[in-house]
Amino acid sequence: MSGLTRSSHALVTGGGRGIGRETAASLSRAGATVTVLGRNGKALEDVVASGAAQFAVVADVADQAALNSAISIAAERQPIDILVANAGAAESAPFAKSDAALFRRMLDVNFFGVVHAAHAVLPSMKKRGHGRIVAVASTAGVKGYAYVSAYAAAKHAVIGLVRSVALELAATGITVNAVCPGFTDTDLLTGSIDNIMTKTGRSRGEALAELAKHNPQGRLVTPAEVADTVLWLCGDGASSITGQAIAVAGGEI
């Protein structure tokens, strides 16, 4: 991947597991220095120990002060060239039972986590005239799904943010894009499967099939497929790609 060397510093939020961990590993293999950020220090230490990242900082992306402090620590080590805003959370409930607190939780993690991280890295990127910001959104950011209205609203907000900020930064050398995975084989999806089983009495296989059927290929997306798309957006070959919401979903979108 051209343009990525150890002089390129990538920060991956939600980097302790799933798509975040796989993305960190892909960026590291491509030559970047990678810092993973998340709430679980032990999980982050495991990522570093595996060689998927070189450094780790602990913070909750919903806590702006803690996030700013952690990003400052990472940037003091080396200026941040790439931000992968991957941290996310999903809760499901019928809209009638989705109160304001649920909407706030989904917005705090999925939307404001991106906003706060981008605010923290942009001044240095602008000063140096180069940068890559990639938000890991979801197909729920470009279409609706029943029973996850708060999550879908937050992810739609991320897409709007990406499209708007990309236009503001188009002449600066900084690109801003979103990757929108469909149902992906991660720990987050396991929670959704458990929820379906609990509420419907279906078996694990039946619950998995219920989610996989959204994908015209009839399967779950793999974290590696999402990471490969992020990696491409971070390279020199994607310099003209900005303001996009790229679905990784087997043709669902």
C-alpha positions in Angstrom: 0.0 0.0 0.0 1.8 3.1 -1.2 2.0 6.1 1.2 2.1 4.0 4.4 5.3 3.7 6.3 6.3 3.8 9.9 6.3 7.6 9.5 2.5 7.3 9.0 0.8 7.2 12.4 -2.7 5.7 12.4 -5.1 6.0 15.4 -7.9 3.4 15.5 -10.7 3.9 18.0 -12.5 0.8 19.2 -9.3 -1.0 18.3 -9.4 -3.8 20.9 -11.6 -6.2 18.9 -13.5 -7.0 15.8 -13.2 -4.6 12.8 -11.0 -2.2 14.8 -8.5 -4.8 15.7 -8.4 -6.2 12.1 -8.0 -2.7 10.7 -5.2 -2.0 13.1 -3.5 -5.2 11.9 -4.0 -4.3 8.3 -2.5 -0.8 8.7 0.4 -2.2 10.7 1.2 -4.8 8.0 1.1 -2.1 5.4 3.8 -0.3 7.3 2.1 2.3 9.4 2.7 2.9 13.1 -0.6 2.1 14.8 -2.1 3.3 18.1 -5.3 1.5 19.2 -7.7 3.3 21.5 -10.5 1.8 23.5 -12.0 1.3 27.0 -10.6 -2.2 27.7 -6.9 -1.8 28.6 -6.3 -5.6 28.7 -7.8 -6.1 25.2 -5.7 -3.2 23.8 -2.5 -4.7 25.4 -3.3 -8.0 23.7 -3.6 -6.2 20.3 -0.1 -4.6 20.9 1.4 -7.9 22.1 0.1 -9.7 18.9 1.9 -7.1 16.7 -1.4 -5.7 15.3 -0.5 -2.3 16.8 2.5 -0.7 18.3 0.9 1.4 21.0 -2.4 1.7 23.0 -4.2 4.4 24.9 -7.3 3.9 27.0 -10.4 6.1 26.7 -14.1 6.0 26.2 -15.0 7.9 23.0 -18.2 9.1 24.6 -16.1 11.0 27.2 -14.7 14.0 25.3 -12.2 15.0 27.9 -10.8 11.5 28.3 -10.7 11.1 24.5 -8.9 14.4 24.0 -6.3 13.5 26.6 -5.7 10.0 25.1 -5.3 11.4 21.6 -2.9 14.1 22.9 -0.8 11.4 24.4 -0.7 9.4 21.1 0.0 12.6 19.1 2.9 13.6 21.4 4.6 10.3 20.4 4.0 11.0 16.7 1.6 13.3 14.8 -1.5 11.4 13.7 -1.9 11.1 9.9 -4.8 8.6 9.9 -7.9 8.5 12.1 -10.1 5.4 11.8 -13.1 6.3 14.0 -14.4 2.8 14.5 -15.7 2.7 18.0 -19.4 1.9 18.1 -22.2 0.3 20.1 -25.7 -1.0 19.1 -28.8 -1.4 21.2 -32.1 -2.7 19.8 -35.7 -1.8 20.9 -38.9 -1.0 19.2 -39.2 2.8 18.6 -42.1 3.1 21.0 -39.8 1.8 23.7 -36.7 3.8 22.6 -36.5 6.6 25.1 -34.4 9.8 24.9 -31.7 8.1 27.0 -31.3 5.3 24.4 -31.0 7.8 21.6 -28.4 9.8 23.6 -26.3 6.6 24.3 -26.3 5.7 20.6 -25.4 9.3 19.6 -22.7 9.7 22.2 -20.8 6.6 21.1 -21.6 6.3 17.4 -21.8 10.0 16.4 -20.1 12.2 18.9 -17.3 9.7 19.2 -16.5 10.5 15.6 -17.0 14.2 16.1 -14.7 14.4 19.1 -11.9 12.3 17.6 -12.0 14.3 14.3 -11.9 17.6 16.2 -8.8 16.4 18.1 -6.8 15.3 15.1 -7.7 17.9 12.5 -5.6 20.9 13.6 -2.4 19.0 13.2 -3.5 17.4 9.9 -4.4 20.9 8.5 -1.0 22.3 9.6 0.8 19.5 7.8 -1.5 19.5 4.7 -2.3 15.8 4.7 -4.6 13.4 6.5 -7.1 10.6 6.2 -10.2 10.3 8.3 -12.3 7.2 7.9 -15.5 6.6 10.0 -16.7 3.0 10.3 -20.4 3.6 9.9 -22.9 0.9 8.9 -25.4 0.0 6.2 -27.7 1.4 8.9 -26.3 4.8 8.0 -27.8 4.6 4.5 -31.0 2.6 5.0 -33.4 1.7 7.8 -33.7 -1.4 9.9 -36.5 -2.2 12.2 -35.9 -2.1 16.0 -32.7 -0.1 15.8 -34.0 3.4 15.1 -31.6 5.0 17.6 -28.6 3.2 16.2 -29.6 3.9 12.6 -30.2 7.6 13.4 -26.7 7.9 14.8 -25.1 6.2 11.9 -27.1 8.4 9.4 -25.7 11.3 11.3 -22.2 10.0 10.8 -22.7 9.9 7.0 -24.0 13.4 7.0 -21.0 14.5 9.0 -18.6 12.8 6.6 -20.2 14.3 3.5 -20.2 17.8 5.0 -16.7 17.8 6.5 -15.2 16.3 3.3 -16.4 19.4 1.4 -14.9 21.8 3.9 -11.6 20.0 3.7 -11.5 19.2 0.0 -8.6 21.6 -0.8 -6.5 20.8 2.3 -5.1 17.4 1.4 -7.3 15.7 4.0 -9.9 13.2 2.9 -13.0 12.2 4.9 -14.9 9.0 4.1 -17.1 6.4 5.7 -17.1 2.6 5.3 -20.5 1.0 5.8 -20.4 -2.7 6.6 -23.4 -4.9 6.5 -23.9 -7.5 9.2 -20.3 -8.5 10.1 -18.9 -11.5 12.0 -17.9 -9.7 15.2 -18.5 -9.7 18.9 -21.1 -6.9 18.4 -23.1 -9.2 16.1 -22.9 -12.0 18.6 -24.9 -9.7 21.0 -27.5 -9.2 18.3 -27.8 -12.9 17.7 -28.2 -13.5 21.5 -31.0 -10.9 21.5 -32.8 -12.5 18.7 -32.6 -15.9 20.4 -33.9 -14.5 23.6 -36.8 -12.6 22.1 -37.9 -15.1 19.5 -36.9 -18.5 20.8 -35.0 -19.2 17.6 -31.8 -21.3 17.6 -28.4 -19.7 17.1 -28.3 -21.0 13.5 -31.8 -19.6 12.8 -30.8 -16.2 14.3 -27.6 -16.1 12.3 -29.6 -16.9 9.1 -32.0 -14.1 9.9 -29.2 -11.6 9.8 -27.2 -13.1 6.9 -30.3 -13.0 4.7 -29.9 -9.2 4.4 -26.8 -9.8 2.4 -27.6 -10.9 -1.2 -24.5 -13.1 -1.0 -26.2 -15.0 1.8 -23.4 -14.6 4.3 -21.8 -12.3 6.9 -19.2 -9.8 6.0 -15.7 -10.5 7.5 -13.8 -8.0 9.5 -10.9 -8.4 7.0 -13.1 -7.3 4.1 -14.0 -4.1 6.0 -10.3 -3.5 7.0 -9.2 -3.9 3.4 -11.6 -1.1 2.3 -10.3 1.2 5.1 -6.7 0.4 4.1 -7.4 1.4 0.5 -8.9 4.7 1.6 -5.8 5.5 3.7 -3.4 5.1 0.8 -2.2 7.5 -1.8 -4.3 5.8 -4.5 -7.5 7.1 -2.8 -6.4 10.7 -2.7 -9.4 11.7 -4.9 -11.9 9.7 -2.9 -13.6 11.9 -0.3 -17.1 12.4 1.1 -18.1 8.8 0.2 -20.1 6.2 2.1 -18.7 2.9 0.8 -20.9 -0.1 1.5 -19.2 -3.4 2.2 -22.3 -5.5 2.2 -22.5 -8.1 -0.6 -24.8 -5.9 -2.7 -27.3 -5.1 0.0 -26.9 -1.3 -0.8 
